[in-house]
Amino acid sequence: MSVLQLEDVGFTSSGKCLVLGAVSSGADFGKGAVSAALRDVALAELTATGDGVWVKTFPGAVDELAVNMAVTGDNVAIGAT
């Protein structure tokens, strides 16, 4: 079963939409299902119509939870536990 827990949404200065959340294996951002160990933090870029451009997961030894992100220009920093 896939889980998507959305925590934050942000936009870069060039208009890219970034979403931050937590996922388990099988979650799909439109580029195919992601592989996750348990519950992993995921950062994804979406188009203006909601289609997935890319997704990056951040695995850990235990369940990971996304907290928030800060977007400055085209740079992003994420907070997770």
C-alpha positions in Angstrom: 0.0 0.0 0.0 1.4 3.4 -0.9 1.0 6.4 1.5 1.5 10.0 0.5 1.5 12.4 3.3 1.8 15.9 1.9 3.6 18.3 4.3 4.5 21.4 2.2 4.3 23.0 -1.2 6.5 25.7 -2.6 7.4 27.5 -5.8 10.8 28.4 -7.1 11.6 31.7 -8.7 11.4 30.1 -12.1 7.9 28.9 -11.3 8.6 25.2 -10.6 6.1 23.6 -8.1 7.8 21.5 -5.4 5.9 19.2 -3.1 7.4 17.6 0.1 5.9 14.6 1.9 6.3 11.1 3.1 5.7 8.0 0.9 5.9 4.2 1.1 6.6 1.9 -1.8 4.2 2.3 -4.7 3.4 6.0 -4.4 3.3 7.5 -7.9 4.0 11.1 -8.8 3.3 10.4 -12.5 6.8 9.0 -13.3 6.2 5.4 -12.0 6.0 4.0 -8.6 8.7 5.0 -6.1 10.6 2.4 -4.1 10.8 3.2 -0.3 12.2 1.1 2.5 9.6 2.0 5.1 8.1 5.5 5.1 10.6 7.8 3.4 10.7 11.6 2.8 10.0 12.5 -0.8 10.6 15.7 -2.7 9.0 16.1 -6.2 8.6 18.6 -8.9 5.2 18.9 -10.6 4.1 20.8 -13.7 1.5 23.5 -13.6 -1.1 20.8 -14.5 0.1 18.4 -11.7 2.1 16.0 -13.8 5.3 14.6 -12.3 8.7 15.9 -13.5 10.9 14.1 -11.1 10.9 12.7 -7.5 13.7 12.1 -5.0 13.2 9.9 -2.0 15.4 10.1 1.2 15.5 6.7 2.8 16.4 6.0 6.4 16.6 3.1 8.9 13.2 3.9 10.4 10.1 5.7 9.3 11.0 9.2 8.1 8.6 12.2 8.3 8.9 15.4 6.3 8.4 18.5 8.3 8.8 21.6 6.1 10.8 23.2 3.3 12.2 26.6 2.5 12.5 27.7 -1.1 14.8 30.6 -2.0 15.2 31.3 -5.7 15.7 27.9 -7.2 17.2 26.4 -4.1 15.3 24.3 -1.6 16.1 23.1 2.0 14.0 20.4 3.6 13.4 19.5 7.3 12.7 15.9 8.3 12.8 13.6 11.2 
